[in-house]
């Protein structure tokens, strides 16, 4: 029984750390970069002027405003582009934004 619990925990941990992008970012033109900001690790998927970001790793009770602020920094570091004001949305796990590479 203990082995079953251990295997279940390992399987759930593996799934929780998955950062596969949504279908519109599963394209050969999608660039993926990992960035760490203030203890949060993000996987930034960029295609054209859009990004989809996954916070990976464990953090106890992360607050949405804190994670969104860190995600914005991660996006700008990974892409070299500015996040379009008002376009960043998401929750503690997944964030999306439009970027403007001409303004960088």
Biopython code that builds the backbone (N, CA, C, O; Angstrom):
import numpy as np
from Bio.PDB.StructureBuilder import StructureBuilder

atoms = [
    (1, "UNK", "N", (0.824, -1.195, 0.000)),
    (1, "UNK", "CA", (0.000, 0.000, 0.000)),
    (1, "UNK", "C", (0.872, 1.265, 0.000)),
    (1, "UNK", "O", (0.570, 2.249, -0.676)),
    (2, "UNK", "N", (1.950, 1.209, 0.770)),
    (2, "UNK", "CA", (2.837, 2.364, 0.818)),
    (2, "UNK", "C", (3.467, 2.629, -0.556)),
    (2, "UNK", "O", (3.637, 3.778, -0.964)),
    (3, "UNK", "N", (3.805, 1.555, -1.250)),
    (3, "UNK", "CA", (4.366, 1.680, -2.592)),
    (3, "UNK", "C", (3.354, 2.323, -3.541)),
    (3, "UNK", "O", (3.723, 3.158, -4.368)),
    (4, "UNK", "N", (2.101, 1.944, -3.426)),
    (4, "UNK", "CA", (1.053, 2.522, -4.277)),
    (4, "UNK", "C", (0.922, 4.019, -4.028)),
    (4, "UNK", "O", (0.773, 4.791, -4.975)),
    (5, "UNK", "N", (0.974, 4.435, -2.775)),
    (5, "UNK", "CA", (0.902, 5.864, -2.456)),
    (5, "UNK", "C", (2.107, 6.613, -3.018)),
    (5, "UNK", "O", (1.974, 7.717, -3.547)),
    (6, "UNK", "N", (3.275, 6.005, -2.899)),
    (6, "UNK", "CA", (4.486, 6.640, -3.425)),
    (6, "UNK", "C", (4.418, 6.796, -4.940)),
    (6, "UNK", "O", (4.773, 7.846, -5.477)),
    (7, "UNK", "N", (3.964, 5.757, -5.624)),
    (7, "UNK", "CA", (3.840, 5.830, -7.084)),
    (7, "UNK", "C", (2.805, 6.859, -7.509)),
    (7, "UNK", "O", (3.009, 7.591, -8.478)),
    (8, "UNK", "N", (1.704, 6.914, -6.790)),
    (8, "UNK", "CA", (0.658, 7.905, -7.088)),
    (8, "UNK", "C", (1.204, 9.317, -6.905)),
    (8, "UNK", "O", (0.962, 10.190, -7.739)),
    (9, "UNK", "N", (1.937, 9.545, -5.822)),
    (9, "UNK", "CA", (2.527, 10.856, -5.564)),
    (9, "UNK", "C", (3.502, 11.237, -6.679)),
    (9, "UNK", "O", (3.486, 12.373, -7.153)),
    (10, "UNK", "N", (4.341, 10.305, -7.096)),
    (10, "UNK", "CA", (5.289, 10.583, -8.176)),
    (10, "UNK", "C", (4.577, 10.912, -9.481)),
    (10, "UNK", "O", (4.984, 11.826, -10.198)),
    (11, "UNK", "N", (3.525, 10.178, -9.791)),
    (11, "UNK", "CA", (2.766, 10.435, -11.022)),
    (11, "UNK", "C", (2.117, 11.810, -10.983)),
    (11, "UNK", "O", (2.165, 12.545, -11.969)),
    (12, "UNK", "N", (1.514, 12.163, -9.860)),
    (12, "UNK", "CA", (0.879, 13.478, -9.736)),
    (12, "UNK", "C", (1.914, 14.593, -9.782)),
    (12, "UNK", "O", (1.661, 15.649, -10.362)),
    (13, "UNK", "N", (3.066, 14.370, -9.183)),
    (13, "UNK", "CA", (4.131, 15.374, -9.229)),
    (13, "UNK", "C", (4.603, 15.603, -10.660)),
    (13, "UNK", "O", (4.851, 16.739, -11.063)),
    (14, "UNK", "N", (4.726, 14.534, -11.416)),
    (14, "UNK", "CA", (5.150, 14.663, -12.815)),
    (14, "UNK", "C", (4.128, 15.443, -13.623)),
    (14, "UNK", "O", (4.495, 16.290, -14.437)),
    (15, "UNK", "N", (2.854, 15.164, -13.406)),
    (15, "UNK", "CA", (1.806, 15.891, -14.124)),
    (15, "UNK", "C", (1.765, 17.351, -13.719)),
    (15, "UNK", "O", (1.545, 18.219, -14.563)),
    (16, "UNK", "N", (1.973, 17.634, -12.450)),
    (16, "UNK", "CA", (1.919, 19.012, -11.964)),
    (16, "UNK", "C", (3.033, 19.857, -12.553)),
    (16, "UNK", "O", (2.880, 21.071, -12.687)),
    (17, "UNK", "N", (4.142, 19.243, -12.903)),
    (17, "UNK", "CA", (5.255, 20.012, -13.443)),
    (17, "UNK", "C", (5.232, 20.095, -14.967)),
    (17, "UNK", "O", (6.163, 20.636, -15.563)),
    (18, "UNK", "N", (4.205, 19.579, -15.600)),
    (18, "UNK", "CA", (4.094, 19.593, -17.051)),
    (18, "UNK", "C", (3.901, 21.023, -17.544)),
    (18, "UNK", "O", (3.138, 21.789, -16.954)),
    (19, "UNK", "N", (4.586, 21.380, -18.615)),
    (19, "UNK", "CA", (4.443, 22.735, -19.148)),
    (19, "UNK", "C", (4.231, 22.731, -20.653)),
    (19, "UNK", "O", (4.717, 23.615, -21.358)),
    (20, "UNK", "N", (3.505, 21.738, -21.142)),
    (20, "UNK", "CA", (3.201, 21.690, -22.568)),
    (20, "UNK", "C", (2.238, 22.814, -22.924)),
    (20, "UNK", "O", (1.234, 23.003, -22.238)),
    (21, "UNK", "N", (2.525, 23.556, -23.976)),
    (21, "UNK", "CA", (1.662, 24.680, -24.341)),
    (21, "UNK", "C", (0.346, 24.220, -24.953)),
    (21, "UNK", "O", (0.192, 23.061, -25.339)),
    (22, "UNK", "N", (-0.599, 25.151, -25.033)),
    (22, "UNK", "CA", (-1.880, 24.863, -25.671)),
    (22, "UNK", "C", (-1.658, 24.697, -27.181)),
    (22, "UNK", "O", (-0.600, 25.063, -27.691)),
    (23, "UNK", "N", (-2.643, 24.150, -27.895)),
    (23, "UNK", "CA", (-2.456, 23.819, -29.319)),
    (23, "UNK", "C", (-1.937, 24.963, -30.198)),
    (23, "UNK", "O", (-1.121, 24.721, -31.087)),
    (24, "UNK", "N", (-2.383, 26.187, -29.974)),
    (24, "UNK", "CA", (-1.923, 27.281, -30.837)),
    (24, "UNK", "C", (-0.438, 27.599, -30.645)),
    (24, "UNK", "O", (0.149, 28.307, -31.463)),
    (25, "UNK", "N", (0.177, 27.083, -29.569)),
    (25, "UNK", "CA", (1.608, 27.290, -29.349)),
    (25, "UNK", "C", (2.426, 26.040, -29.659)),
    (25, "UNK", "O", (3.644, 26.037, -29.478)),
    (26, "UNK", "N", (1.765, 24.972, -30.126)),
    (26, "UNK", "CA", (2.468, 23.750, -30.531)),
    (26, "UNK", "C", (2.816, 23.856, -32.011)),
    (26, "UNK", "O", (2.205, 23.204, -32.857)),
    (27, "UNK", "N", (3.785, 24.671, -32.299)),
    (27, "UNK", "CA", (4.163, 24.980, -33.670)),
    (27, "UNK", "C", (5.676, 25.117, -33.718)),
    (27, "UNK", "O", (6.292, 25.506, -32.726)),
    (28, "UNK", "N", (6.268, 24.812, -34.829)),
    (28, "UNK", "CA", (7.728, 24.886, -34.915)),
    (28, "UNK", "C", (8.247, 26.314, -34.764)),
    (28, "UNK", "O", (9.424, 26.512, -34.465)),
    (29, "UNK", "N", (7.384, 27.313, -34.967)),
    (29, "UNK", "CA", (7.801, 28.707, -34.811)),
    (29, "UNK", "C", (7.693, 29.199, -33.372)),
    (29, "UNK", "O", (7.956, 30.371, -33.102)),
    (30, "UNK", "N", (7.312, 28.330, -32.453)),
    (30, "UNK", "CA", (7.179, 28.710, -31.052)),
    (30, "UNK", "C", (8.533, 28.589, -30.361)),
    (30, "UNK", "O", (9.172, 27.537, -30.397)),
    (31, "UNK", "N", (8.960, 29.680, -29.733)),
    (31, "UNK", "CA", (10.205, 29.673, -28.951)),
    (31, "UNK", "C", (9.845, 29.464, -27.484)),
    (31, "UNK", "O", (8.901, 30.074, -26.983)),
    (32, "UNK", "N", (10.590, 28.609, -26.799)),
    (32, "UNK", "CA", (10.331, 28.335, -25.391)),
    (32, "UNK", "C", (11.579, 28.645, -24.580)),
    (32, "UNK", "O", (12.682, 28.211, -24.916)),
    (33, "UNK", "N", (11.385, 29.408, -23.499)),
    (33, "UNK", "CA", (12.489, 29.810, -22.633)),
    (33, "UNK", "C", (12.070, 29.656, -21.183)),
    (33, "UNK", "O", (10.944, 29.997, -20.821)),
    (34, "UNK", "N", (12.963, 29.146, -20.351)),
    (34, "UNK", "CA", (12.709, 29.075, -18.906)),
    (34, "UNK", "C", (13.392, 30.250, -18.236)),
    (34, "UNK", "O", (14.548, 30.566, -18.518)),
    (35, "UNK", "N", (12.644, 30.897, -17.332)),
    (35, "UNK", "CA", (13.151, 32.072, -16.636)),
    (35, "UNK", "C", (12.774, 31.960, -15.165)),
    (35, "UNK", "O", (11.669, 31.531, -14.831)),
    (36, "UNK", "N", (13.702, 32.349, -14.281)),
    (36, "UNK", "CA", (13.392, 32.403, -12.855)),
    (36, "UNK", "C", (13.329, 33.856, -12.420)),
    (36, "UNK", "O", (14.230, 34.643, -12.711)),
    (37, "UNK", "N", (12.250, 34.206, -11.717)),
    (37, "UNK", "CA", (12.058, 35.559, -11.212)),
    (37, "UNK", "C", (11.642, 35.465, -9.750)),
    (37, "UNK", "O", (10.587, 34.915, -9.434)),
    (38, "UNK", "N", (12.467, 35.999, -8.863)),
    (38, "UNK", "CA", (12.154, 36.069, -7.433)),
    (38, "UNK", "C", (11.662, 34.734, -6.868)),
    (38, "UNK", "O", (10.705, 34.708, -6.095)),
    (39, "UNK", "N", (12.298, 33.644, -7.240)),
    (39, "UNK", "CA", (11.939, 32.337, -6.706)),
    (39, "UNK", "C", (10.873, 31.584, -7.483)),
    (39, "UNK", "O", (10.628, 30.411, -7.203)),
    (40, "UNK", "N", (10.237, 32.222, -8.445)),
    (40, "UNK", "CA", (9.246, 31.554, -9.300)),
    (40, "UNK", "C", (9.912, 31.204, -10.630)),
    (40, "UNK", "O", (10.628, 32.022, -11.207)),
    (41, "UNK", "N", (9.674, 29.988, -11.109)),
    (41, "UNK", "CA", (10.225, 29.567, -12.395)),
    (41, "UNK", "C", (9.101, 29.507, -13.417)),
    (41, "UNK", "O", (8.040, 28.939, -13.156)),
    (42, "UNK", "N", (9.342, 30.096, -14.581)),
    (42, "UNK", "CA", (8.339, 30.172, -15.634)),
    (42, "UNK", "C", (8.874, 29.546, -16.913)),
    (42, "UNK", "O", (10.061, 29.649, -17.222)),
    (43, "UNK", "N", (7.986, 28.900, -17.648)),
    (43, "UNK", "CA", (8.271, 28.424, -18.993)),
    (43, "UNK", "C", (7.487, 29.338, -19.931)),
    (43, "UNK", "O", (6.256, 29.316, -19.948)),
    (44, "UNK", "N", (8.207, 30.138, -20.707)),
    (44, "UNK", "CA", (7.598, 31.153, -21.573)),
    (44, "UNK", "C", (7.583, 30.623, -23.007)),
    (44, "UNK", "O", (8.631, 30.339, -23.586)),
    (45, "UNK", "N", (6.385, 30.495, -23.568)),
    (45, "UNK", "CA", (6.202, 30.020, -24.944)),
    (45, "UNK", "C", (5.780, 31.216, -25.790)),
    (45, "UNK", "O", (4.719, 31.796, -25.557)),
    (46, "UNK", "N", (6.606, 31.593, -26.778)),
    (46, "UNK", "CA", (6.333, 32.760, -27.619)),
    (46, "UNK", "C", (6.087, 32.334, -29.052)),
    (46, "UNK", "O", (6.860, 31.576, -29.639)),
    (47, "UNK", "N", (4.991, 32.840, -29.600)),
    (47, "UNK", "CA", (4.709, 32.670, -31.027)),
    (47, "UNK", "C", (4.200, 34.001, -31.548)),
    (47, "UNK", "O", (3.142, 34.484, -31.145)),
    (48, "UNK", "N", (4.970, 34.579, -32.447)),
    (48, "UNK", "CA", (4.677, 35.899, -33.011)),
    (48, "UNK", "C", (4.575, 36.904, -31.869)),
    (48, "UNK", "O", (5.517, 37.041, -31.090)),
    (49, "UNK", "N", (3.445, 37.613, -31.754)),
    (49, "UNK", "CA", (3.341, 38.640, -30.711)),
    (49, "UNK", "C", (2.494, 38.180, -29.519)),
    (49, "UNK", "O", (1.901, 38.999, -28.816)),
    (50, "UNK", "N", (2.446, 36.871, -29.303)),
    (50, "UNK", "CA", (1.684, 36.319, -28.177)),
    (50, "UNK", "C", (2.567, 35.390, -27.365)),
    (50, "UNK", "O", (3.452, 34.722, -27.900)),
    (51, "UNK", "N", (2.313, 35.359, -26.061)),
    (51, "UNK", "CA", (3.026, 34.429, -25.188)),
    (51, "UNK", "C", (2.038, 33.692, -24.298)),
    (51, "UNK", "O", (0.991, 34.214, -23.915)),
    (52, "UNK", "N", (2.410, 32.471, -23.988)),
    (52, "UNK", "CA", (1.690, 31.671, -23.006)),
    (52, "UNK", "C", (2.756, 31.215, -22.012)),
    (52, "UNK", "O", (3.797, 30.686, -22.401)),
    (53, "UNK", "N", (2.485, 31.425, -20.747)),
    (53, "UNK", "CA", (3.487, 31.215, -19.713)),
    (53, "UNK", "C", (2.958, 30.231, -18.678)),
    (53, "UNK", "O", (1.806, 30.313, -18.253)),
    (54, "UNK", "N", (3.818, 29.303, -18.282)),
    (54, "UNK", "CA", (3.469, 28.342, -17.238)),
    (54, "UNK", "C", (4.411, 28.538, -16.070)),
    (54, "UNK", "O", (5.630, 28.529, -16.236)),
    (55, "UNK", "N", (3.842, 28.717, -14.885)),
    (55, "UNK", "CA", (4.673, 28.738, -13.679)),
    (55, "UNK", "C", (4.907, 27.286, -13.317)),
    (55, "UNK", "O", (3.959, 26.526, -13.120)),
    (56, "UNK", "N", (6.161, 26.904, -13.230)),
    (56, "UNK", "CA", (6.480, 25.511, -12.934)),
    (56, "UNK", "C", (7.187, 25.436, -11.586)),
    (56, "UNK", "O", (7.841, 26.387, -11.158)),
    (57, "UNK", "N", (7.047, 24.314, -10.941)),
    (57, "UNK", "CA", (7.620, 24.156, -9.610)),
    (57, "UNK", "C", (6.569, 24.433, -8.553)),
    (57, "UNK", "O", (5.488, 24.942, -8.851)),
    (58, "UNK", "N", (6.894, 24.095, -7.331)),
    (58, "UNK", "CA", (5.946, 24.237, -6.228)),
    (58, "UNK", "C", (6.180, 25.531, -5.469)),
    (58, "UNK", "O", (7.316, 25.893, -5.166)),
    (59, "UNK", "N", (5.088, 26.222, -5.166)),
    (59, "UNK", "CA", (5.096, 27.373, -4.266)),
    (59, "UNK", "C", (3.854, 27.264, -3.406)),
    (59, "UNK", "O", (2.760, 27.029, -3.921)),
    (60, "UNK", "N", (4.007, 27.432, -2.111)),
    (60, "UNK", "CA", (2.868, 27.326, -1.201)),
    (60, "UNK", "C", (2.001, 28.581, -1.301)),
    (60, "UNK", "O", (2.461, 29.687, -1.020)),
    (61, "UNK", "N", (0.765, 28.400, -1.697)),
    (61, "UNK", "CA", (-0.251, 29.455, -1.760)),
    (61, "UNK", "C", (0.221, 30.744, -2.439)),
    (61, "UNK", "O", (0.208, 31.805, -1.815)),
    (62, "UNK", "N", (0.633, 30.668, -3.694)),
    (62, "UNK", "CA", (1.050, 31.891, -4.379)),
    (62, "UNK", "C", (-0.148, 32.795, -4.663)),
    (62, "UNK", "O", (-1.216, 32.317, -5.043)),
    (63, "UNK", "N", (0.033, 34.089, -4.479)),
    (63, "UNK", "CA", (-1.042, 35.056, -4.730)),
    (63, "UNK", "C", (-1.008, 35.479, -6.196)),
    (63, "UNK", "O", (0.059, 35.689, -6.774)),
    (64, "UNK", "N", (-2.196, 35.599, -6.780)),
    (64, "UNK", "CA", (-2.308, 35.924, -8.209)),
    (64, "UNK", "C", (-1.588, 37.226, -8.565)),
    (64, "UNK", "O", (-0.819, 37.229, -9.526)),
    (65, "UNK", "N", (-1.796, 38.340, -7.838)),
    (65, "UNK", "CA", (-1.112, 39.580, -8.238)),
    (65, "UNK", "C", (0.416, 39.451, -8.226)),
    (65, "UNK", "O", (1.099, 40.020, -9.078)),
    (66, "UNK", "N", (0.937, 38.709, -7.268)),
    (66, "UNK", "CA", (2.390, 38.516, -7.180)),
    (66, "UNK", "C", (2.879, 37.698, -8.371)),
    (66, "UNK", "O", (3.881, 38.043, -8.998)),
    (67, "UNK", "N", (2.174, 36.620, -8.678)),
    (67, "UNK", "CA", (2.570, 35.759, -9.799)),
    (67, "UNK", "C", (2.457, 36.506, -11.125)),
    (67, "UNK", "O", (3.334, 36.372, -11.978)),
    (68, "UNK", "N", (1.392, 37.291, -11.318)),
    (68, "UNK", "CA", (1.248, 38.049, -12.569)),
    (68, "UNK", "C", (2.376, 39.066, -12.734)),
    (68, "UNK", "O", (2.882, 39.256, -13.840)),
    (69, "UNK", "N", (2.772, 39.720, -11.642)),
    (69, "UNK", "CA", (3.875, 40.683, -11.714)),
    (69, "UNK", "C", (5.179, 39.977, -12.085)),
    (69, "UNK", "O", (5.955, 40.485, -12.894)),
    (70, "UNK", "N", (5.418, 38.806, -11.493)),
    (70, "UNK", "CA", (6.622, 38.041, -11.821)),
    (70, "UNK", "C", (6.566, 37.514, -13.251)),
    (70, "UNK", "O", (7.583, 37.491, -13.945)),
    (71, "UNK", "N", (5.382, 37.089, -13.696)),
    (71, "UNK", "CA", (5.224, 36.586, -15.063)),
    (71, "UNK", "C", (5.541, 37.682, -16.076)),
    (71, "UNK", "O", (6.163, 37.416, -17.104)),
    (72, "UNK", "N", (5.120, 38.902, -15.794)),
    (72, "UNK", "CA", (5.405, 40.031, -16.693)),
    (72, "UNK", "C", (6.915, 40.214, -16.843)),
    (72, "UNK", "O", (7.419, 40.398, -17.951)),
    (73, "UNK", "N", (7.624, 40.161, -15.726)),
    (73, "UNK", "CA", (9.085, 40.286, -15.767)),
    (73, "UNK", "C", (9.690, 39.129, -16.565)),
    (73, "UNK", "O", (10.584, 39.335, -17.385)),
    (74, "UNK", "N", (9.198, 37.911, -16.320)),
    (74, "UNK", "CA", (9.712, 36.727, -17.025)),
    (74, "UNK", "C", (9.486, 36.839, -18.527)),
    (74, "UNK", "O", (10.368, 36.506, -19.318)),
    (75, "UNK", "N", (8.307, 37.306, -18.919)),
    (75, "UNK", "CA", (7.989, 37.468, -20.344)),
    (75, "UNK", "C", (8.956, 38.451, -20.992)),
    (75, "UNK", "O", (9.503, 38.181, -22.062)),
    (76, "UNK", "N", (9.162, 39.582, -20.344)),
    (76, "UNK", "CA", (10.026, 40.612, -20.918)),
    (76, "UNK", "C", (11.483, 40.160, -20.961)),
    (76, "UNK", "O", (12.209, 40.504, -21.893)),
    (77, "UNK", "N", (11.920, 39.387, -19.955)),
    (77, "UNK", "CA", (13.288, 38.860, -19.980)),
    (77, "UNK", "C", (13.453, 37.811, -21.079)),
    (77, "UNK", "O", (14.457, 37.807, -21.790)),
    (78, "UNK", "N", (12.474, 36.927, -21.216)),
    (78, "UNK", "CA", (12.573, 35.822, -22.180)),
    (78, "UNK", "C", (12.475, 36.292, -23.624)),
    (78, "UNK", "O", (13.140, 35.745, -24.503)),
    (79, "UNK", "N", (11.649, 37.301, -23.871)),
    (79, "UNK", "CA", (11.380, 37.716, -25.251)),
    (79, "UNK", "C", (12.142, 38.961, -25.683)),
    (79, "UNK", "O", (12.358, 39.173, -26.876)),
    (80, "UNK", "N", (12.549, 39.785, -24.723)),
    (80, "UNK", "CA", (13.153, 41.063, -25.064)),
    (80, "UNK", "C", (12.127, 42.072, -25.541)),
    (80, "UNK", "O", (12.487, 43.114, -26.088)),
    (81, "UNK", "N", (10.840, 41.768, -25.336)),
    (81, "UNK", "CA", (9.735, 42.621, -25.779)),
    (81, "UNK", "C", (8.948, 43.119, -24.569)),
    (81, "UNK", "O", (9.043, 42.550, -23.481)),
    (82, "UNK", "N", (8.184, 44.167, -24.761)),
    (82, "UNK", "CA", (7.329, 44.704, -23.702)),
    (82, "UNK", "C", (5.963, 44.034, -23.741)),
    (82, "UNK", "O", (5.434, 43.741, -24.813)),
    (83, "UNK", "N", (5.396, 43.796, -22.560)),
    (83, "UNK", "CA", (4.030, 43.283, -22.466)),
    (83, "UNK", "C", (3.078, 44.436, -22.762)),
    (83, "UNK", "O", (3.202, 45.510, -22.172)),
    (84, "UNK", "N", (2.130, 44.220, -23.670)),
    (84, "UNK", "CA", (1.143, 45.247, -24.009)),
    (84, "UNK", "C", (0.267, 45.495, -22.782)),
    (84, "UNK", "O", (-0.290, 44.565, -22.199)),
    (85, "UNK", "N", (0.160, 46.758, -22.409)),
    (85, "UNK", "CA", (-0.601, 47.133, -21.213)),
    (85, "UNK", "C", (-2.032, 46.598, -21.298)),
    (85, "UNK", "O", (-2.712, 46.764, -22.311)),
    (86, "UNK", "N", (-2.470, 45.960, -20.223)),
    (86, "UNK", "CA", (-3.829, 45.428, -20.145)),
    (86, "UNK", "C", (-4.019, 44.060, -20.776)),
    (86, "UNK", "O", (-5.118, 43.508, -20.732)),
    (87, "UNK", "N", (-2.948, 43.496, -21.373)),
    (87, "UNK", "CA", (-3.113, 42.206, -22.060)),
    (87, "UNK", "C", (-2.754, 41.004, -21.188)),
    (87, "UNK", "O", (-3.117, 39.876, -21.522)),
    (88, "UNK", "N", (-2.055, 41.223, -20.088)),
    (88, "UNK", "CA", (-1.631, 40.108, -19.237)),
    (88, "UNK", "C", (-2.807, 39.603, -18.413)),
    (88, "UNK", "O", (-3.453, 40.364, -17.693)),
    (89, "UNK", "N", (-3.073, 38.310, -18.532)),
    (89, "UNK", "CA", (-4.159, 37.704, -17.753)),
    (89, "UNK", "C", (-3.729, 36.311, -17.334)),
    (89, "UNK", "O", (-2.762, 35.760, -17.860)),
    (90, "UNK", "N", (-4.453, 35.752, -16.387)),
    (90, "UNK", "CA", (-4.159, 34.392, -15.969)),
    (90, "UNK", "C", (-4.382, 34.180, -14.493)),
    (90, "UNK", "O", (-5.059, 34.960, -13.824)),
    (91, "UNK", "N", (-3.800, 33.110, -14.002)),
    (91, "UNK", "CA", (-3.936, 32.748, -12.597)),
    (91, "UNK", "C", (-2.558, 32.342, -12.073)),
    (91, "UNK", "O", (-1.536, 32.738, -12.634)),
    (92, "UNK", "N", (-2.533, 31.554, -10.999)),
    (92, "UNK", "CA", (-1.251, 31.172, -10.412)),
    (92, "UNK", "C", (-0.456, 30.213, -11.292)),
    (92, "UNK", "O", (0.761, 30.106, -11.135)),
    (93, "UNK", "N", (-1.111, 29.519, -12.207)),
    (93, "UNK", "CA", (-0.434, 28.495, -13.002)),
    (93, "UNK", "C", (-0.130, 28.927, -14.433)),
    (93, "UNK", "O", (0.983, 28.723, -14.918)),
    (94, "UNK", "N", (-1.112, 29.522, -15.114)),
    (94, "UNK", "CA", (-0.973, 29.849, -16.536)),
    (94, "UNK", "C", (-1.276, 31.327, -16.753)),
    (94, "UNK", "O", (-2.254, 31.861, -16.228)),
    (95, "UNK", "N", (-0.419, 31.975, -17.537)),
    (95, "UNK", "CA", (-0.620, 33.378, -17.867)),
    (95, "UNK", "C", (-0.485, 33.538, -19.380)),
    (95, "UNK", "O", (0.245, 32.798, -20.038)),
    (96, "UNK", "N", (-1.207, 34.523, -19.912)),
    (96, "UNK", "CA", (-1.135, 34.825, -21.346)),
    (96, "UNK", "C", (-1.010, 36.334, -21.517)),
    (96, "UNK", "O", (-1.517, 37.109, -20.705)),
    (97, "UNK", "N", (-0.327, 36.737, -22.584)),
    (97, "UNK", "CA", (-0.175, 38.171, -22.836)),
    (97, "UNK", "C", (0.170, 38.409, -24.298)),
    (97, "UNK", "O", (0.648, 37.524, -25.008)),
    (98, "UNK", "N", (-0.092, 39.634, -24.715)),
    (98, "UNK", "CA", (0.363, 40.106, -26.017)),
    (98, "UNK", "C", (1.643, 40.889, -25.768)),
    (98, "UNK", "O", (1.771, 41.578, -24.757)),
    (99, "UNK", "N", (2.592, 40.779, -26.699)),
    (99, "UNK", "CA", (3.844, 41.511, -26.550)),
    (99, "UNK", "C", (4.062, 42.438, -27.738)),
    (99, "UNK", "O", (3.571, 42.194, -28.841)),
    (100, "UNK", "N", (4.813, 43.509, -27.483)),
    (100, "UNK", "CA", (5.152, 44.481, -28.520)),
    (100, "UNK", "C", (6.671, 44.545, -28.605)),
    (100, "UNK", "O", (7.325, 45.126, -27.739)),
    (101, "UNK", "N", (7.216, 43.958, -29.631)),
    (101, "UNK", "CA", (8.671, 43.918, -29.782)),
    (101, "UNK", "C", (9.231, 45.201, -30.391)),
    (101, "UNK", "O", (10.441, 45.423, -30.342)),
    (102, "UNK", "N", (8.385, 46.042, -30.958)),
    (102, "UNK", "CA", (8.841, 47.314, -31.511)),
    (102, "UNK", "C", (9.076, 48.341, -30.416)),
    (102, "UNK", "O", (9.843, 49.284, -30.608)),
    (103, "UNK", "N", (8.416, 48.168, -29.253)),
    (103, "UNK", "CA", (8.525, 49.127, -28.159)),
    (103, "UNK", "C", (9.712, 48.829, -27.249)),
    (103, "UNK", "O", (10.030, 49.628, -26.368)),
    (104, "UNK", "N", (10.364, 47.699, -27.449)),
    (104, "UNK", "CA", (11.452, 47.289, -26.539)),
    (104, "UNK", "C", (12.684, 48.149, -26.689)),
    (104, "UNK", "O", (13.678, 47.931, -25.996)),
]
sb = StructureBuilder()
sb.init_structure("model")
sb.init_model(0)
sb.init_chain("A")
sb.init_seg("    ")
for serial, (resi, resn, name, xyz) in enumerate(atoms, 1):
    if name == "N":
        sb.init_residue(resn, " ", resi, " ")
    sb.init_atom(name, np.array(xyz, "f"), 0.0, 1.0, " ", f" {name:<3s}", serial, name[0])
structure = sb.get_structure()
